[in-house]
């Protein structure tokens, strides 16, 4: 009986190798794995000695040999298969331990394309697929986390005992599933490396290869199961954050934390966003962090309770102190001063996330929305317009203060669920209406939240105003300037309403629906 070992991740491999040898397997191995086991005084035969075929093409061809794959693929209860093995003097290979060249690690470390391509494994996936296909007769192990329990199972059996008794059918099938997933994710990463960003949502076939990070307590609701997965080719974002304090994150915590981080990431000055159920209830951006936090909180003090707070700058102690009287679920920031972290940690249940110090790389996931029977795949809405691209359609033009607020409002509104309306004043969100089936309802919600603060504010709408009644309602709250995409058949009527009221209006030419 033979076992084949060929691993990139060698952590803990000697434990399994010793158990295999004690059971009575002869190990064959190649390259670095052979040297690693030999250095630990384990009895191992080089693949090239077994096949009597030297490695070719600087190691590109090592295990791609009939003597290897016939020994793996032969059906142990098929007399014809067994007779062929005997005729060709081929031993059965009943255990295969393989994991693959570190392709993803090479991509993430931004190595040269030549080195990345050299780390596309050929023999490894072939070995894994062969062994997993024949899982009834062959044990396939690809995950280092499985080395110990498989070794323990082997050690419970007598030397020379029928190896089919080592693992149950269900255990073998589980390992085969993991093996096929391992190869599928590996191939998905390679495919994505060779794809442009646009290819990911226009290709005839799509595969993404998410890797599970952890099981969550439950999903959006307690009766739903859920897990958190990450993109192996992206080291940025919420999935790669570090939790420094607090209870474990929930499904909804992660969704809201991601929404909050995406908003503050739009800005270079010190921005603070407070999120509830995917929508911002507070936002402000200023040069001073404490000012931004206080104004964001004042945007909607009722909704802020139990919210998620995101900062795009290092959290200072004075800001942390000002947060102590309010109950928040999660705080997110790129970093924290030592004193700020100590203050925040005094709330033992407060989840504190530190974001990785990395921007999204070239290879990022598209926006995927699952539907019954399939999925919709698109690029993310990352459009960032310069005001020089806008069309100032009214007689009155926005003044400098209004222009600053319009830029902020237009960035925020694309993060609001449609129909989305935001009111901004003095660099801060003061009212928001989201998720309404008609735009008038959203305007009403925004005005009701803002109250008297709406006087002199600017309004952003994620899509065009279909009728002038949208302008009339905004005017009732004292809005002084409006930014919207334009494109309605009644644009002229909407512009005239603005001119009559002597307020400014800007058309951006681009819509920001969010569903």
N, C-alpha and C positions, 0 to 999 in steps of 0.2 A: 504494500500500500504506500502510496506517495501523497505528499502534501506539497503544494506550490505556494511559496511566499514571494510576493513582489510588491513592496509598499513604498510610498512616498513618505507617509507619516509613520515613523518607526517607534513612536512613544508606546511603551508597554508591550511591544511585539515579542520580546524574549519570554514573557510569561506564557503566552500562547504556544510559542515554539517549544518550550520545555515540556509542556503538557502533551503536545503532539508527539514528540520524540519518545517520551515515557510510555505512551500508549502503543507505540510500535510503528508509527509512520516514519518514512524516510522523507526528509525535506529536500526539495530542489528549489533553487533560487538563482537570481541573476543580479548583476551590477552591484549597486549600493546595498541592497538588502542582504545579498550573499556576504559581502564584506562585513556588514554590521553583525550578522549572526556568527560569522567565523571569529570575529574579534571577541566574542563573548563565549568562546570555546564550545559552541554548539555544533553538532554534527550536521553538516549541510553539504549538498552536492551542487555544483554550478550547473545551470541549465544547459550550457553549451557542452559540458561533459556528458550529460544524460542524452541529449539529442545527437551528439557527435557532429554538431553543426556549429561553427564559430559564430559569434555575434557579427553582424554585418552593418555597414554604413554608419560607423561610429556609434553603434548601439541602437540604431533605429529599428533593427530587426534582431530580436532576442528570443521571444517566446512564440513568435508566429511560425509554428512548426507542427506538422501532422502528428508527431509523436506526443506533443503536448495536448493538442486539442482533441485528438482521438481518445486519449486517456481520460479527458474530462467528459466528453460528449457521449461516450459509449453507454448504451442502456444496459444496466447490470443484469437484467432479466431477459435480455435478447441474446439467444444462443449464437446467432449469426454475428452480432456485434462482438461478442466475447471471443468467438473463433478468429475474427479478424485481428483483434488485439494480440491473441496468442501467436498467430501466423507472423505478425510484424514485430513481435517481441516488444510490445508496448504495455507498460504498467498502467493500472488504473490510478487516476488521480482523484482522490475522494474528498480532499479539502483544498480549497483555494482561498488564499488570503491576499487581497489586492486592494490598494487604493491608488489614486491616479496622480500623475505629475501635477505640481501646483500651478496650473494655468491661471486660475483666478488671482492667486497671490502675485504672480508676475505682472498681470494686467494692473492690479491695484497699486503695485509699487512702481508703475510707470517705466518698466524696463523697455529695452529696444524691441521693435517688432520682431526682429530676427530671433531674439531670445524667447519672446512670448510664443512664437510659432514652434520653436524647438520644444516647448513645454506642452504641446498638444500630444497627448498620449494616444498611441495607436494600439500597441499590444495589450495594455491594461484593460481598456473597455472590451476588447475581444475576449480576453480571459474571463472577465466578469460576466459577460453575456452568455458565454458557453456554460459556465458553472451554474448560473442562475436558471438557464433553460433546463438544465438537468438536475434541478434542486432535489428531486426525489432520491438521487443517488450521490449527490455532491453537496457538501456544505460550503457555502460561499460567505465570506466575511469581508466587508468593506469598511466598516466603521470601527475605529479604535475603541469606542465605548463598548463594543461587543466582545473584545478580546478576553476580558476576565471571566464573564459568565460562560462563554463557550469553553474556555480552559477548564473551568470548574466542572462543567458537564462531562468533558473528556476524562478528567481525573476520577470521576465516580465510576468509570467502567474499567474492567479488567483488560490488561494488555492482550491484544489479538482478538478481542470480542468483536462481533459483527458491528462495523461502524455505522450501519443503518440504525442501530439502537441508541446511538449517542444523543441525537436530537429527535424530537417528535416531528411528525409531518408538518404541524402548524408552525413549529419553530423554524424548520427549514424554509417553509413558504414565506415566513416573515422576513428572514434574511434575504431571500431571493427578491422580495419586493423592495427592500432597502437597496439591494444591488442595482436593480433596474432604475430606481429613482436616482441613485448616485450617478449612473451613466447619463441618464436623461438630463439631469441638472448640469452636468459637465458639458454635454453637447449643446445645451441651451446657452451656456455662457460663451462658448466658442462662436456659435451662430450670432449672438448679439455683438460680440467683438468685431465680427466682419460686417455688421450692419450699420448703416447710418441711423441717426435718430429718426428720420422719416421712415426708413425701412420697417421700423418696429410697429408702425400702425398702417402700413400699406402692403406688407408682404402677404403672399397667398396663405402662408402658414405662420403661426406664432407660437413660440414657447419662451418662457421667461426664467424658469428655474429658481423660484424663491427657496430660501432655506429657513427652516423653523428655528426661531430663537427660544420661544417658551410657550407653554400652555397658559392660557388666561383662566381666571376663575369661571367666567362665563362670557357670553357675547354682549350684544346690545341690551339684551334682557336676560334674566337669570335662567330661563328655560333654553337658551341657545348656547351651544358649545363654541369655543373660539380659541385661536392660537395667534401669536404674533410671528410673522415671517419677515425676512429681510432680503434685500437685493444684494447678492454676493459681489456685484460689480460696482457698488456705490457705498462709500464709507461715510457719507454725510446723512443728515436728516434724523428724525425722531427715532427711527429704528436703531440707530447707532449711538444714541445718547447714553450717558451713564447716570444711573440713579444713585444719588448721594444720601438719600434719607426717605423715610416714610413707608407707608403700606405699599403692597404691590400694586402696580398700575392696572386699571381696568380697561376694558375695550373702549369705553366712552372717554376715559381719561386720555388714551392714546390718540383717538380721533381729534379731540379738542386741542390737545397739546400740539398736534401737527398743524391744525388750522391756525393756532396762535403764532407758532413759529414762522409759518409761511407769510403771515402779514408783516411781522416786525422785520423779516429778512428783506422786505422791499425797500427799507430805508437805511440811510447811512448815519444820520443823526440819531440821538438816543430815543428809541421808540419803545412804547409799552402797549401791549394789547391784552385785553381781558375778554375771554371767550366763554360763552355758554351755548351748549348744544350746536356747536359748529359755526355760530355767528358771533361777530364782535359786539359786545355791549359797551365796551370802553376802548378808547385808543387815543394816544397823543404822541407827538414827536416834537422834541425840543433839544437844545444843546445840553440842558441839565436833566439828569435822570430822575431826580426826585420830583421836579416839576412835571415831567411826563407822566410819572406814576400817579401823582395826585389828580391831575386833570383827566387821566384815563378812568380812574375810579369815579370821579364826579360825573362822568358821562352818563352813568346809570348805576347809582349806588344800590338799588334794589337787586338788579340782575347780577351785579358783581359777586354777591354772596354765593359761595360754592363754585366760583369760576376758576378758570385756568389763566394764569398770568405769564406772559412771555416778555422778555427783555432781549434786545439785540446788543447790549453792552454789559460789561461786568457789573454785577449787582453790588452796590455800595452799602455800607453798614446803616447809613441814615435812611436809605430807601427800605431796607429790611425792617428797621425799627418801625417805620410808618405803616408797614403791612401787618403788623402783629395783631391789631384789633379786629381784622377782617378774616373770616373763614375762607380760605382758598383750598382747592383740591391739589393743585399742581403749580409749581413755579418752574419756568424754563429760562435758561440764560446760557451764554457761551462760557461764563466763568463767574465766580463769586470771590469777593475778598474773604480772608479768613474770618474776620469779625462778622461780616454779613452772614456767612455760612453758619457760624455758631448761633447767631440770633435766630435764623430760620429753623435750625435744627431743634430749637427749644420746643417747637411744635412737632412732637414725635411722629404724628401721622401725616404731616405735610410731605407730599412727594416732591423732591427736589431733583430736577434733571439738569445735567450739564451737557450741552451740545458739543459734538466733535468739532475740532478746529479745522474743518475741511469744507470746501464748497463742492457742489455736485460736479462730478467729472464729466467727461465726454459721453460716457455710456450711462444713461439713466432710463428708468422704466417709463413707459408711456402711461397715460391716464386710462385705466381699465374700469369699465362699469359692467358688471355681470347682469345679464338679462336671462329670462327663461329660454333655455336651449342654446345659449351662446354668450357672446360678450361684445360690447362696443369698445373700440380702442381708438384713442385720439392722442394728439400731442397736448401737453399741459398749456393752460392759458398763461403764458409768460410775457405777453406783449407789454412793453414798457415804452409808452409814447412820449416824445418830446413835445412840449407846447407849440413848437414851431410847426408841427404837423397838424395842429388843430385849426378849425375854421371858426373865426369869430363872427357870428352871423347877425348880431344885433347892432343897432346904431351905437349903443353904449358898450364900451369894452370894459372888461374887469380891471379894477385897479390892482396894484402890486400885492396888497394884502389878500384880496380875493383870489388872485392868481395862485398864490402859495396854497391857499386852502383848497382851491379847485384841483391842484395837482395831488394833494393828499387824498381828497375825496375820490378821485378817479382811481387811485391805487387801491383804496379800501373797498370800493363797491364791487370789484371783481371777486372779492372773497365772501360776498353776501349771497345767500340763496335767492334765486329769482322768484318773483319780481323784486329786485333789490333797490332800495333807496337809502342814501346816507346824507346826513346833515353834518357839516364840519364848520367849526368856528374857532379861530385862534389856534390853529394847528391841532384841534382836538375833535373827536367824534362826539356829537352831542345828541344825536338821534338816529335811529335805524329802523327800517321796515323791511322785513324779509319773508320770502316764501309765500307771498300772497298771490291769489289767482288774478288779481287786477292791480294795476299800478296805483290807483287812487287809495286803496286800502293800505298799501305800503307807505305812501306819503303821509296818510293820517297817523299811522303808527309812529313814524319818525317824528312828526310834529308833536304828538302827544308826549313822547318821551322827552323831547327837548324843552317843551313848555315855553316859557318866556325867552329862554336862551336862543330860540330859533330866529329872533330878530337880528338881521344882519348876517345870517349864516349863508353858506353856499350849499347847493343840493347837487348830488350826483345820482343819475339813474343808469342802471346797467343796460337798458334798451331804450329805444326812442319813445317819445311821448306821442300816443296815437291821436290825442285831442287836446285842445287848449285848456280843457278843465283841469288837467294836471298842473299847468302853469298857474291857473287861478287858485287852486288849492294851496300850492306852494307860496303864492303871494299872500294868502291869508295868514301865513305864519311869519311873514316878514323876510322871506328869502330874498337875497340881493343878487345872486348869480346862480346860473344853472349850467351843468355840464352833462351832455347826453350824446349818444351816437349820431342822432339824426337819421333820416332815411324813411320817415313816414310820408304818406301821400298828403298829409296835412301839415307838413313842416312849415309852410308859409303862414298858416293860421297860428301855429305855435309861436313862431318868430314875432308875428304881429302882436300877439298877446304880451310878449315880453317887452316889445318896443312901447306899447301903450302904457305899461307900468314903469317904464324907464329902468329896467333891470338888464343885465348882460346875459347872454347865452352863448355857449360854446358847443360846436359839433365836433366830435372826435373822429367820426367815420368808422368806428369800430365798436362792436357790441361785446358785452361781458356777461352773457347768460351763465348761470351756475345752477346745476340740478343735482 
